[in-house]
Amino acid sequence: MNGSIRSDKAPKPVGAYPHARRAGNLLFLSGVGPRDPATNAIPGNVYDADGTLTAYDIVAQCRQVFANVRAVLEAAGARWEDLVDVTVFLTDMARDFASYNKLYAEYFTTAQPCRTTLGITALPTPIAIELKCVALLND
């Protein structure tokens, strides 16, 4: 079975793409960010009166991005333990890697997928983290 996956329990994509796509027994998740699916707010972001981002909470964003990945997996009939590869994008590697790495270890205790973490200069919305995942599905 092949096809696109969408979930009402994950934030709407910010572009023309599905939350995930199944190809055979592999599930490829599009980049998943930490927006709250109910409000579209970014947890931990603080803005000034002009709407300029002044601070963010990487821990809050990590927890939400993990919840969003889980929601997409569940919509496809997959589990957290089915993840086999995770690519993580951080907008401030020096500031956020230690906190993110600690939380990652809490969420991936038994099933540990391969992982790549990249420091980048920006993401399309004012988020500090995004995950790109691949899961292996059981028939």
N, CA and C of each residue as an Amber inpcrd file, in Angstrom:
protein
   417
   0.8470000  -1.1940000   0.0000000   0.0000000   0.0000000   0.0000000
   0.8790000   1.2400000   0.0000000   0.6250000   2.1580000  -0.8850000
   1.3580000   3.4110000  -0.9620000   0.3580000   4.5520000  -0.8730000
   0.7780000   5.6870000  -0.3630000  -0.1230000   6.8140000  -0.3410000
   0.2490000   7.8550000   0.6870000  -0.4300000   8.9810000   0.5950000
  -0.2010000  10.1040000   1.4850000  -0.9600000   9.9230000   2.7920000
  -0.3680000  10.4400000   3.8540000  -0.9400000  10.3840000   5.1970000
  -1.1170000  11.8130000   5.7010000  -2.2900000  12.0750000   6.2350000
  -2.5570000  13.3580000   6.8980000  -3.1940000  13.0600000   8.2370000
  -2.9340000  13.9270000   9.2220000  -3.4830000  13.7380000  10.5550000
  -4.0620000  15.0370000  11.0740000  -5.2700000  14.9700000  11.6100000
  -5.8690000  16.1400000  12.2520000  -5.2240000  16.4200000  13.6140000
  -4.4610000  15.4640000  14.1170000  -3.8130000  15.6130000  15.4240000
  -2.4030000  16.1840000  15.3210000  -1.9760000  16.5100000  14.1150000
  -0.6800000  17.1440000  13.8810000  -0.9390000  18.5150000  13.2640000
  -0.0080000  19.4570000  13.4210000  -0.2200000  20.7680000  12.8080000
  -0.3020000  20.6650000  11.2860000  -1.0870000  21.5260000  10.6940000
  -1.2100000  21.5280000   9.2380000   0.1440000  21.8450000   8.6140000
   0.4870000  21.1740000   7.5260000   1.7350000  21.5070000   6.8290000
   1.7240000  22.9680000   6.3730000   2.9000000  23.5840000   6.3460000
   2.9880000  24.9850000   5.9340000   3.1580000  25.1200000   4.4290000
   3.0880000  24.0170000   3.7180000   3.2210000  24.0340000   2.2710000
   2.3870000  22.9300000   1.6500000   2.6120000  22.7120000   0.3800000
   1.8490000  21.7150000  -0.3770000   2.5240000  20.3490000  -0.2760000
   2.3330000  19.6980000   0.8570000   2.8920000  18.3740000   1.0720000
   2.0940000  17.6630000   2.1560000   2.1200000  16.3330000   2.1730000
   1.4110000  15.5820000   3.2040000   2.2660000  15.4910000   4.4690000
   1.6530000  15.0660000   5.5560000   2.4250000  14.8130000   6.7710000
   3.4310000  13.6850000   6.5440000   3.0000000  12.6900000   5.7730000
   3.8680000  11.5440000   5.5080000   3.4300000  10.8720000   4.2110000
   4.2980000  10.0020000   3.7360000   3.9740000   9.2180000   2.5550000
   4.5230000   7.8130000   2.7540000   3.6620000   6.8530000   2.4900000
   4.0590000   5.4590000   2.5900000   4.5300000   4.9760000   1.2280000
   5.6530000   4.2600000   1.2280000   6.1820000   3.6240000   0.0270000
   6.5810000   2.2120000   0.4310000   5.7620000   1.2470000   0.0370000
   6.0020000  -0.1220000   0.4810000   5.8660000  -0.2050000   1.9820000
   6.8930000  -0.7160000   2.6510000   6.8250000  -0.8070000   4.1060000
   7.6040000   0.3130000   4.7920000   7.9070000   1.3630000   4.0410000
   8.5770000   2.5200000   4.6290000   7.6170000   3.7010000   4.7120000
   7.7250000   4.4460000   5.7890000   6.9320000   5.6510000   5.9860000
   7.8960000   6.8240000   6.0940000   7.7530000   7.7880000   5.1980000
   8.6020000   8.9680000   5.1720000   7.8030000  10.1540000   5.6950000
   8.2220000  10.7220000   6.8100000   7.5470000  11.8910000   7.3580000
   8.1540000  13.1510000   6.7580000   7.2960000  14.0870000   6.3800000
   7.7710000  15.4030000   5.9800000   8.3450000  16.0720000   7.2240000
   9.0690000  17.1680000   7.0460000   9.6040000  17.8830000   8.1970000
   8.4870000  18.2260000   9.1770000   8.6800000  17.8610000  10.4340000
   7.6790000  18.0870000  11.4800000   8.2390000  19.0970000  12.4720000
   7.4910000  20.1610000  12.6780000   7.9020000  21.1930000  13.6230000
   7.0840000  21.1420000  14.9000000   7.3100000  22.1000000  15.7860000
   6.6790000  22.0800000  17.0990000   5.3950000  22.9000000  17.2410000
   4.7510000  23.2650000  16.1450000   3.5200000  24.0360000  16.3070000
   2.4410000  23.2010000  16.9890000   1.6590000  23.8370000  17.8390000
   0.5420000  23.1700000  18.5150000  -0.5580000  22.9360000  17.4830000
  -1.0230000  21.6880000  17.3190000  -2.0200000  21.4200000  16.2780000
  -3.3650000  22.1020000  16.5250000  -3.6980000  22.3910000  17.7720000
  -4.9880000  23.0090000  18.0800000  -4.9750000  24.5210000  17.8680000
  -3.8400000  25.1630000  18.1710000  -3.8010000  26.6290000  18.1420000
  -2.8700000  27.1990000  17.0800000  -1.9940000  26.3750000  16.5320000
  -0.9550000  26.7770000  15.5930000   0.1440000  27.6120000  16.2580000
   0.0770000  27.7810000  17.5850000   1.1020000  28.5200000  18.3200000
   2.3580000  27.6660000  18.4540000   3.4730000  28.3370000  18.6250000
   4.7420000  27.6470000  18.8210000   5.0680000  27.6990000  20.3120000
   5.0530000  26.5440000  20.9810000   5.2780000  26.5240000  22.4290000
   6.6080000  27.1650000  22.8100000   6.5550000  28.0060000  23.8330000
   7.7700000  28.6150000  24.3570000   8.2510000  29.8490000  23.6370000
   7.6240000  30.2230000  22.5200000   8.0420000  31.4420000  21.8300000
   7.5190000  32.6710000  22.5640000   8.3760000  33.6730000  22.6710000
   8.0140000  34.9500000  23.3040000   8.2460000  36.0500000  22.2740000
   7.2360000  36.9030000  22.1150000   7.2990000  37.9790000  21.1320000
   7.1680000  39.3220000  21.8320000   7.7870000  40.3620000  21.2630000
   7.6090000  41.7060000  21.8090000   6.3410000  42.3340000  21.2250000
   6.0730000  43.5770000  21.5750000   4.8480000  44.2510000  21.1410000
   4.7550000  44.3710000  19.6200000   5.8810000  44.3650000  18.9360000
   5.9010000  44.4660000  17.4770000   5.7770000  43.1140000  16.7900000
   5.7100000  42.0340000  17.5870000   5.6040000  40.6980000  17.0210000
   6.9340000  40.0590000  16.6640000   8.0190000  40.6590000  17.1210000
   9.3440000  40.1090000  16.8700000   9.6720000  39.0560000  17.9290000
  10.1610000  37.9230000  17.4830000  10.5480000  36.8550000  18.3990000
  11.7110000  37.3370000  19.2680000  11.5460000  37.2630000  20.5910000
  12.5990000  37.7120000  21.5050000  13.2300000  36.5600000  22.2850000
  12.5170000  35.4420000  22.4240000  13.0480000  34.2900000  23.1620000
  12.2520000  33.0530000  22.7830000  12.8390000  31.9010000  23.0320000
  12.1250000  30.6440000  22.8220000  12.6100000  29.6220000  23.8310000
  11.8150000  28.5860000  24.0100000  12.1080000  27.5170000  24.9570000
  12.3140000  26.2330000  24.1600000  13.5650000  25.8120000  24.0220000
  13.8530000  24.6220000  23.2160000  13.2400000  23.3670000  23.8360000
  13.1430000  23.3020000  25.1490000  12.5550000  22.1230000  25.7940000
  11.0770000  22.0030000  25.4190000  10.3430000  23.1080000  25.4920000
   8.9210000  23.0890000  25.1160000   8.7620000  22.7130000  23.6460000
   9.6330000  23.2410000  22.7990000   9.5460000  22.9190000  21.3790000
   9.9070000  21.4580000  21.1110000  10.8830000  20.9200000  21.8130000
  11.2390000  19.5030000  21.6470000  10.0720000  18.6090000  22.0290000
   9.4610000  18.8760000  23.1780000   8.3450000  18.0440000  23.6290000
   7.1950000  18.0710000  22.6100000   6.9070000  19.2410000  22.0660000
   5.8140000  19.3490000  21.1030000   6.1580000  18.6880000  19.7790000
   7.3850000  18.8320000  19.3160000   7.7490000  18.2050000  18.0480000
   7.6920000  16.6810000  18.1770000   8.0840000  16.1490000  19.3190000
   7.9870000  14.7030000  19.5240000   6.5200000  14.2690000  19.5360000
   5.6530000  15.0540000  20.1650000   4.2140000  14.7380000  20.1720000
   3.6560000  14.7810000  18.7510000   4.0940000  15.7390000  17.9530000
   3.6090000  15.8520000  16.5750000   4.0790000  14.6850000  15.7170000
   5.3110000  14.2540000  15.9060000   5.8130000  13.0820000  15.1660000
   4.9770000  11.8630000  15.5450000   4.7220000  11.7060000  16.8320000
   3.9210000  10.5600000  17.2950000   2.5270000  10.5800000  16.6570000
   1.9220000  11.7610000  16.5380000   0.5880000  11.8810000  15.9440000
   0.5980000  11.4510000  14.4760000   1.6160000  11.8320000  13.7420000
   1.7110000  11.4370000  12.3390000   1.9370000   9.9280000  12.2320000
   2.7980000   9.4010000  13.0600000   3.0360000   7.9590000  13.0540000
   1.7380000   7.1960000  13.3080000   0.9970000   7.6100000  14.3260000
  -0.2500000   6.9240000  14.6720000  -1.2750000   7.0140000  13.5510000
  -1.3210000   8.1420000  12.8490000  -2.2540000   8.2870000  11.7260000
  -1.9340000   7.2920000  10.6160000  -0.6780000   6.8850000  10.5380000
  -0.2510000   5.9340000   9.5130000  -0.2750000   4.4900000  10.0160000
  -0.6970000   4.3050000  11.2620000  -0.7120000   2.9560000  11.8290000
   0.6480000   2.5090000  12.3310000   1.5260000   3.4540000  12.5930000
   2.8760000   3.1450000  13.0710000   3.0230000   3.5390000  14.5330000
   4.1300000   3.1180000  15.1150000   4.4340000   3.4180000  16.5100000
   5.7750000   4.1380000  16.5930000   6.0040000   4.7780000  17.7120000
   7.2630000   5.4660000  17.9950000   8.4420000   4.5100000  17.7850000
   8.2650000   3.2700000  18.2090000   9.3150000   2.2620000  18.1220000
   9.6280000   1.8480000  16.6790000   8.7830000   2.2350000  15.7300000
   9.0010000   1.9040000  14.3210000   9.9710000   2.8560000  13.6260000
  10.3310000   3.9540000  14.2880000  11.2690000   4.9050000  13.6850000
  12.6330000   4.2470000  13.4900000  13.1960000   4.3980000  12.2930000
  14.5130000   3.8320000  12.0100000  15.5580000   4.8960000  11.6880000
  15.1010000   6.1030000  11.3410000  16.0370000   7.1780000  11.0190000
  15.4030000   8.5190000  11.3450000  16.1510000   9.3740000  12.0240000
  15.6720000  10.7040000  12.3930000  16.7500000  11.7210000  12.0320000
  16.3530000  12.7260000  11.2660000  17.2310000  13.8590000  10.9830000
  16.6600000  15.0510000  11.7340000  17.5070000  15.6910000  12.5220000
  17.0800000  16.8040000  13.3670000  17.7610000  18.0790000  12.8780000
  16.9760000  19.1270000  12.7350000  17.4890000  20.4290000  12.3370000
  17.3340000  21.3840000  13.5170000  18.4340000  21.9650000  13.9690000
  18.4280000  22.9470000  15.0550000  18.9280000  24.2790000  14.5110000
  18.2320000  25.3630000  14.8700000  18.6570000  26.6800000  14.3890000
  19.7670000  27.2880000  15.2380000  20.0220000  26.7260000  16.4250000
  21.1260000  27.2000000  17.2650000  21.7660000  25.9980000  17.9500000
  22.6580000  25.3480000  17.2330000  23.2990000  24.1310000  17.7250000
  24.0340000  24.3750000  19.0430000  24.7860000  25.4600000  19.1320000
  25.5790000  25.7270000  20.3300000  24.6980000  25.9110000  21.5630000
  23.5950000  26.6020000  21.4130000  22.7110000  26.8920000  22.5400000
  21.8220000  25.7060000  22.9010000  21.3300000  24.9740000  21.9010000
  20.2340000  24.0310000  22.1260000  20.5890000  22.5530000  22.1120000
  21.7750000  22.1880000  21.6200000  22.0650000  20.7650000  21.4580000
  21.9930000  19.9890000  22.7710000  22.5670000  20.4810000  23.8340000
  22.5960000  19.7310000  25.1030000  21.1810000  19.4610000  25.6160000
  20.3170000  20.4630000  25.5980000  18.9340000  20.2780000  26.0730000
  18.1740000  19.3120000  25.1790000  18.2960000  19.5070000  23.8790000
  17.6320000  18.6210000  22.9320000  18.1410000  17.1900000  23.0890000
  19.4430000  17.0150000  23.2010000  20.0290000  15.6800000  23.2990000
  19.5540000  14.9520000  24.5580000  19.4200000  15.6850000  25.6500000
  18.9280000  15.0970000  26.9030000  17.4800000  14.6240000  26.7400000
  16.6220000  15.4540000  26.1680000  15.2270000  15.0640000  25.9390000
  15.1230000  13.9180000  24.9410000  15.9290000  13.9580000  23.9100000
  15.9280000  12.8870000  22.9120000  16.1910000  11.5420000  23.5960000
  17.1570000  11.5290000  24.5040000  17.4860000  10.2940000  25.2310000
  16.3220000   9.8230000  26.0920000  15.5290000  10.7440000  26.6170000
  14.3540000  10.3690000  27.4160000  13.2650000   9.7450000  26.5460000
  13.1080000  10.2340000  25.3350000  12.0490000   9.7510000  24.4470000
  12.4420000   8.4760000  23.7000000  13.7200000   8.3010000  23.4590000
  14.1930000   7.1250000  22.7350000  15.0000000   6.2480000  23.6850000
  14.2930000   5.5210000  24.5320000  14.9650000   4.7040000  25.5360000
  15.2870000   3.3010000  25.0250000  14.3200000   2.6320000  24.4330000
  14.5570000   1.2550000  23.9850000  14.8040000   1.1830000  22.4860000
  13.9430000   1.7960000  21.7150000  14.1120000   1.7950000  20.2610000
  14.9040000   3.0400000  19.8880000  16.1230000   2.8470000  19.4390000
  16.9660000   3.9860000  19.1020000  17.2450000   3.9960000  17.6020000
  16.5600000   4.8960000  16.8900000  16.8110000   4.9860000  15.4510000
  18.1670000   5.6250000  15.1690000  18.6300000   5.4880000  13.9490000
  19.8060000   6.2410000  13.5180000  19.4420000   7.7220000  13.6040000
  20.4390000   8.5650000  13.8150000  20.1380000   9.9850000  13.9720000
  21.2460000  10.8410000  13.3860000  20.8270000  11.9230000  12.7360000
  21.7320000  12.9530000  12.2640000  21.1920000  14.2810000  12.7740000
  22.0620000  15.1130000  13.3420000  21.6440000  16.4240000  13.8310000
  22.4320000  17.4880000  13.0790000  21.6900000  18.4220000  12.4990000
  22.3070000  19.4800000  11.7040000  22.0030000  20.8450000  12.3070000
  22.9960000  21.7000000  12.3250000  22.7930000  23.0920000  12.7020000
  22.5430000  23.8920000  11.4390000  21.4380000  24.6240000  11.4250000
  21.0730000  25.4110000  10.2440000  20.7910000  26.8470000  10.6730000
  20.7070000  27.7480000   9.7320000  20.5240000  29.1560000  10.0840000
  19.0710000  29.5420000  10.2880000  18.1330000  28.8530000   9.6430000
  16.7220000  29.2300000   9.7800000  15.8250000  28.1190000   9.2850000
  14.5740000  28.1720000   9.7300000  13.5060000  27.3090000   9.2320000
  12.4000000  28.2280000   8.7140000  11.4300000  27.7100000   7.9570000
  10.4390000  28.5740000   7.3110000   9.5340000  29.3620000   8.2590000
   9.3810000  28.8980000   9.4790000   8.5840000  29.6080000  10.4790000
   9.4790000  29.8160000  11.6990000   9.0900000  30.6210000  12.6770000
   9.9830000  30.9030000  13.8160000  10.0670000  29.7450000  14.8150000
  10.5600000  28.6160000  14.3410000  10.7570000  27.4500000  15.1930000
  12.2580000  27.1850000  15.3090000  12.6450000  26.4970000  16.3840000
  14.0570000  26.2390000  16.6340000  14.4530000  24.8020000  16.3060000
  13.4520000  23.9360000  16.0310000  13.7360000  22.5280000  15.7720000
  12.7310000  21.9650000  14.7750000  13.2050000  21.0610000  13.9420000
  12.3360000  20.3260000  13.0220000  12.9260000  18.9310000  12.8630000
  12.0510000  17.9290000  12.7620000  12.4820000  16.5490000  12.5720000
  12.0060000  16.0130000  11.2350000  12.8530000  15.2370000  10.5990000
  12.5470000  14.5100000   9.3700000  12.7760000  13.0470000   9.7010000
  11.7420000  12.2080000   9.5680000  11.8160000  10.8320000  10.0640000
  11.4460000   9.8020000   9.0070000  11.9810000   8.6040000   9.2150000
  11.6170000   7.4360000   8.4120000  11.2770000   6.3130000   9.3910000
  10.1640000   5.6270000   9.1280000   9.7360000   4.5070000   9.9680000
   9.5860000   3.2660000   9.0980000   9.7990000   2.1160000   9.7100000
   9.5830000   0.8300000   9.0680000   8.2630000   0.2730000   9.5480000
   7.3340000   0.0350000   8.6180000   6.0010000  -0.4320000   8.9650000
   5.9090000  -1.9370000   8.8610000   5.1830000  -2.5100000   9.7880000
   4.8960000  -3.9430000   9.7460000   3.5940000  -4.1500000   8.9880000
   3.5160000  -5.2050000   8.2170000   2.2800000  -5.4970000   7.4850000
   1.2630000  -6.1520000   8.3770000
